[in-house]
Amino acid sequence: MVDEHRPYRTRTSVLFAARAPKAVILRRGPRVHYQLILWNTARDTFEPGQWMRGNVRLADLSPSGDKLLYFAEQFYARRVARGPVGPYEPLRRSDWARPRRRNRKVPRYQRSSVSPGSRSPPRQVKGSWTAVSTPPYFSALAIWPSFGRWTGGGTFRADRDILLRESEDGLTPIENVPIPRSVRVRASLAHFQHRASAYAPSPTESAEHAELTQALLAAGLKWVDWINLREDMLFAGDGRVFRVRGWQSVPASGLLAAAATLADFRDATFQQMPAPDSAMQW
């Protein structure tokens, strides 16, 4: 079910910084179009950022909120002509084919290069990778080509301490901006053994989250993407972000009515946006 006035569902996911009033929202729609949005949670201001076409999953946000780890896939498939099809009709696997262009131009930050002092050259980019960037921009400071979804993703142990879900042979990055010596990057698959792949689902939410989700759906939302319970209740659904102050004293059935709409991302459209110089610095 989608909004009768819109041809697709707008989805969002979010990461909150541990030690700063910042969050990063990943907006999806239509289909494989993603946008990053930087959220100042103290002022409730939103900075729209770059778009990417493919598959994207947020991995982790640094404690300060200044750097983002994400996992992405781009297979550069092309549509095989099979007669007239609506622009939002679901596609079958058989509707896609690999392009035959052998010399396809690859973005500069995905071109393999050996960093000084590297033990081995980086893997070749074959469609999936982990990247570190400055939100709300996808432009990578460094990327680590992954082995499909068997590797990929990671976490910040500190602002300048990155632990990748990678094997040792995938630790050499493709650098768009040289990684400073003060930034520590390590690889470990064992640390992420609870996740079978880079796209494994997040741990099951609590019973309280499930109850609140059902209450919001019963109150009129078609979809609930996420709920964050802090001093205020923050949640997203139907392409919008909401805040409920003093939510503990509000009956569950009245949460949606009491919620203030902070942002509406349903009508956002793709546009090219270069990353500023300030985003391409560690």
C-alpha positions in Angstrom: 0.0 0.0 0.0 1.3 3.4 -0.9 -0.1 6.9 -0.7 -2.8 7.2 -3.3 -1.4 10.6 -4.4 2.2 9.3 -4.7 3.4 6.5 -6.9 5.9 5.1 -4.4 6.5 4.8 -0.7 9.1 7.1 0.8 11.3 5.1 3.4 13.7 6.4 5.9 16.3 5.0 8.3 18.4 6.9 10.8 21.6 6.9 12.9 22.0 9.1 15.9 25.4 10.4 17.1 26.4 9.2 20.5 27.9 12.5 21.8 26.5 15.2 19.7 23.0 16.5 18.8 23.3 15.1 15.3 21.7 12.4 13.3 21.9 11.2 9.7 18.7 10.1 7.8 18.8 7.9 4.7 15.8 8.6 2.5 14.8 6.1 -0.1 12.4 6.7 -3.0 11.7 6.1 -5.8 13.0 2.5 -5.9 16.8 2.6 -5.8 17.3 6.3 -5.3 18.8 7.3 -1.9 19.5 10.7 -0.3 21.4 11.6 2.8 20.0 14.2 5.2 21.9 15.7 8.2 19.6 16.4 11.1 20.5 18.8 14.0 18.4 17.3 16.7 18.8 20.2 19.1 17.4 22.8 16.6 15.4 20.3 14.4 17.0 21.7 11.2 17.6 19.4 8.3 20.3 19.7 5.6 19.6 17.8 2.4 22.6 16.2 0.9 23.7 14.0 -2.0 21.8 11.3 -3.8 23.0 7.9 -4.9 21.4 5.3 -7.2 21.9 1.7 -6.1 21.4 0.0 -2.8 22.6 1.7 0.4 22.7 0.7 4.0 23.8 3.0 6.9 26.5 1.2 8.9 27.5 3.6 11.7 27.9 7.3 12.6 30.9 8.6 14.5 30.3 9.7 18.1 30.7 13.4 17.1 28.4 12.9 14.1 31.1 14.2 11.7 31.8 11.0 9.7 29.6 8.2 8.3 30.2 4.6 7.4 27.9 3.2 4.8 27.7 0.1 2.6 26.6 0.5 -1.0 26.0 -1.6 -4.1 25.9 -0.5 -7.7 25.8 -3.1 -10.4 25.1 -0.8 -13.4 22.4 -3.0 -14.7 20.3 -1.8 -17.6 16.7 -2.4 -18.5 16.0 -4.8 -21.4 13.2 -3.5 -23.6 10.1 -5.7 -23.2 7.4 -3.4 -24.3 5.7 -0.5 -22.6 5.9 -0.6 -18.8 4.8 1.9 -16.2 7.6 3.9 -14.5 6.9 2.4 -11.1 6.0 -1.2 -12.1 8.0 -3.8 -10.2 10.8 -5.4 -12.3 11.6 -9.0 -12.6 15.2 -10.3 -12.5 14.8 -11.3 -16.1 14.1 -7.6 -17.0 17.7 -6.7 -16.3 20.9 -7.4 -18.1 24.5 -6.5 -17.7 25.7 -3.6 -19.9 28.2 -4.6 -22.6 30.3 -1.5 -22.4 33.8 -2.5 -21.5 35.2 0.9 -20.8 32.5 2.3 -18.6 33.7 5.4 -16.8 34.2 4.7 -13.1 33.9 7.5 -10.5 37.3 8.9 -9.6 37.1 7.8 -6.0 36.5 4.2 -7.1 39.5 3.8 -9.3 42.1 1.5 -7.8 45.3 3.0 -6.6 47.9 1.7 -4.2 48.5 4.0 -1.2 52.1 4.6 -0.1 53.1 2.0 2.5 50.2 -0.3 1.7 50.9 -4.0 2.2 48.8 -5.0 -0.9 46.8 -3.3 -3.6 43.1 -2.7 -2.9 40.5 -5.1 -4.2 38.9 -4.2 -7.5 35.5 -2.7 -7.1 33.0 -5.3 -8.4 29.8 -3.6 -7.4 29.8 -3.3 -3.6 31.9 -1.4 -1.0 32.1 0.2 2.4 32.8 4.0 2.4 33.5 6.7 4.9 32.2 10.1 4.1 31.2 13.4 5.7 27.4 13.6 6.0 25.2 14.6 4.3 27.5 13.6 1.4 28.1 10.2 -0.2 31.4 11.3 -1.8 33.9 9.0 -0.2 37.1 9.9 1.6 38.1 6.3 1.4 36.3 3.1 0.2 37.0 -0.6 0.9 35.7 -2.9 -1.9 33.8 -5.7 -0.3 33.4 -9.4 -1.2 29.7 -9.2 -2.2 27.7 -9.0 1.0 29.8 -11.5 2.8 32.0 -8.6 3.9 31.2 -4.9 4.2 30.0 -2.4 6.8 31.7 -1.5 10.1 31.5 0.6 13.2 33.3 3.5 14.9 35.0 2.5 18.1 35.8 6.2 18.5 35.8 9.3 16.2 39.1 8.3 14.6 39.0 4.5 15.2 37.2 2.5 12.6 36.5 -1.3 12.8 35.5 -2.7 9.4 33.6 -5.9 8.8 36.3 -7.1 6.5 39.0 -9.7 6.2 42.7 -8.7 6.4 43.1 -8.9 2.6 40.3 -6.3 2.2 41.8 -3.8 4.5 43.7 -1.7 1.9 41.4 1.2 0.9 41.0 3.1 -2.3 41.8 6.6 -1.0 40.2 9.7 -2.5 41.7 11.7 0.4 44.8 10.3 2.2 43.9 8.8 5.6 45.8 10.6 8.4 48.0 8.7 10.7 45.8 9.7 13.5 43.0 7.6 12.1 43.1 3.9 13.0 41.5 1.4 10.6 41.2 -2.2 11.6 39.5 -5.3 10.1 37.6 -8.0 11.9 34.9 -10.5 10.8 34.6 -12.1 14.2 33.4 -8.9 15.8 30.4 -8.9 13.5 29.7 -12.7 13.5 26.1 -12.1 14.6 25.5 -10.7 11.1 25.6 -13.1 8.3 25.9 -10.4 5.7 26.3 -6.7 5.3 22.6 -6.5 4.7 21.6 -8.7 7.7 18.6 -7.2 9.6 19.1 -5.2 12.8 18.4 -6.8 16.2 14.7 -7.2 17.0 13.2 -4.1 18.6 11.8 -4.2 22.1 8.2 -5.0 23.0 7.7 -1.4 23.8 8.7 -0.3 20.3 6.3 -2.9 18.9 3.4 -1.7 21.0 4.1 2.0 20.0 4.3 1.0 16.3 1.0 -0.7 16.5 -0.6 2.4 18.2 0.8 4.7 15.5 -0.5 2.5 12.7 -3.9 2.3 14.4 -3.9 6.1 14.6 -3.6 6.5 10.9 0.0 6.0 9.7 0.4 3.6 6.9 4.1 2.8 7.7 6.3 3.3 10.7 10.0 3.3 9.8 11.7 3.8 13.1 11.1 5.0 16.7 13.7 6.5 19.0 12.8 6.9 22.7 14.8 9.6 24.5 13.5 12.5 26.6 11.3 13.0 23.6 9.8 10.4 21.4 11.2 10.7 17.8 9.7 8.6 15.0 9.3 8.5 11.3 6.5 7.2 9.1 4.9 7.9 5.7 8.0 9.9 4.6 7.8 12.3 7.6 9.7 12.8 10.9 7.9 13.5 14.1 8.6 14.6 17.7 6.4 14.1 20.8 7.4 16.0 23.9 6.5 14.4 27.2 5.5 11.3 25.5 5.4 9.2 28.7 2.3 11.1 29.8 0.5 10.8 26.5 -1.8 7.7 25.9 -0.5 5.5 23.1 -3.6 6.1 21.1 -3.0 9.9 21.2 0.7 9.9 20.3 0.2 10.7 16.6 -2.2 13.5 17.4 0.3 15.0 19.9 3.2 14.7 17.5 4.8 17.7 15.8 5.8 17.2 12.2 9.5 18.1 11.9 10.1 17.4 8.3 8.3 16.0 5.2 10.6 14.2 2.7 7.9 12.8 0.4 8.3 15.3 -2.4 12.1 15.3 -2.6 13.5 14.7 -6.1 16.9 13.7 -7.4 19.4 16.3 -8.2 23.2 16.4 -8.8 25.1 17.9 -5.9 28.9 18.1 -5.7 30.5 17.7 -2.3 32.1 20.9 -1.0 35.8 21.0 -0.2 35.0 21.0 3.5 33.3 17.6 3.1 36.5 16.1 1.6 38.6 16.5 4.6 39.3 14.2 7.6 
